[in-house]
């Protein structure tokens, strides 16, 4: 029987006919630990960072091996306004169907802008947390981009920003 967190993501996928694979693993807190638990390299696992911007929440999806560059996102969005990591209280209120720190790039409340780092598009499929710290999901990259209506750009520290 699917968990509530898993169900929040799989319902979106089922509605659109997307194929996915659920990958149970030991409890992990970081995307790097998730990669180790699954026997994958950090570059093969996508982590989702939730940010609070002037227009609401943003989900930024990047390789587990990388760090997000807030300056690049501000430049991309053309805003000098406040952009910061969402707090635990904000995450709990905005994404009640997911465990804190395990928000996936799709599912949950609609309306988030989703940015996917260009490096991830080099992979045929991506692995990311399925809303809990004990289960990940493998999904075709093209399906994720379409279902999340994602914008592809470079958002990692040290990478050149590209407008999309």
N, C-alpha and C positions, 0 to 999 in steps of 0.2 A: 504494500500500500504506500503510495507516495506521501512524502512529508508535505506540510503546508507550504514550506519554502519552495520545494521542488515543483509543486503544483502551480504556484504563481508563475513560474517560467514555462513549464511544459504546456500549460493551457494556451499560451500565446503561440507556441510552436505547433501544437495540434490544430489550432484554428487555421493556420497557414499551410499545413501539410509539410512542414519541415522535418527532416530526419535528424535525430540526435542520439547520442550515447551517454548514459549516466555512468559516472565513474566514482564509486564510493571509495573513501580513503580514511585514514586516521584523522582525528581532529587536528586542524592546523589553523594558525592565526595569520600567517603571512602568505603571500603568493609564492615566495621562494620556498617556503616549507611545503606548500601545496605541491609544487613541482617535484620536490624531493620525494614526497609521499607517493606520487604517481609515477616515479621513475623517469621524469622528463627534465629537460634542461629549462632553466628559467625563461629563456627566450621563446619557448614553446607554449608557455602559459600566459594568458592575458589576465591582468588585474584591472578592476574597475575602481576608480577613485571618484567619489562624489564631492562636487564642489558647490558652494553657494555663491552665485553671482548676482549682479544687479537685477536680472530678469528671472531668477529662480534657480533651480538645481540643474547642474550639468553632470553628465557621466562621462568620464574620460577613461578610455580603455587603452592600455599600453602593456608592453611586455613586462613580466614580473621582474626582469633584470634591470628595469629602468626607473627613473624618477620623473615626475611631471614638472614642467616648467611653466609656472603661473604667468610669467611675463609673456611667453609666447601666446598663451590663451588670451590674455588681455589684448595683445596686439591683433590677434586673429579676429576677436570680437569688436575691436575698435572701441574699447572701453578702458577708462582709467579708474572705474569704480571698484568697489570692494569685491574681491574674489578670494575665497578662502576655502579650506577644507570644511565640509559640513561637520557640525558637532555631533556627538553621540545622541544628544536629545533631539536634534533635528532629524537625524537618520531614523531614530525610533518612531518619530511622528510621521515622517514622509514615506517611509518604507516599512510599514509594520509587518508585511509578509515575509521579510527577510531577517536573518540574524545580523546583528551589528557587525560591520566589517566584512560582510559577505554579499553585498548588493551586486547582482549580476548586471551585465550591460543591457538587458531587456527584461520585460515583465515589470510588474508593479504599476505605480501610477503613470499615466500617460503625460506627455508634455515635456519631458526632459529632453534637452538637446544632448545627443551622444556624439562624442568625438572618438574616432579610432585612429591610433597612431599608424602611419604609413607602413612601418616595419611589419606589423601584424598581417597586412594584406599579402605578404609574400608566402604565407602559409595557406595550404588548401583548407585546413580546418583549424579551429582554435579551441583551447580548453580554458574554461573559466568556472568560478564557483557558481553553483546552481542555487544560491540563496542560503546555503548553510556552510558551516566550516568542516563538514564531513562528507560532502558530495560535490563533485565537479561535473561538468557537462562538456562533451565534444560536439561541436556544431560546425558545419561548413562555413567558412569565412564569408562567402557571398551571401549565404542565408542570414548571417548575423547582420551584415551591413544593410541588407534590404529590410529585415524585420525591425531593426532599431532605427531605420532611416538615418543612418550614421553619416557624419561628415568625416572624410579622410584627410588627415593633416599630420604634420610632425609636431608632437607636443612634449617630446622627451628633452631633458636637459642635454645640452651639447649637440643637438641635432638642429639643422637649419629649418626654420619655420617656412611652411608653404601655405599660401591662402587657397582655400577651396570654396 
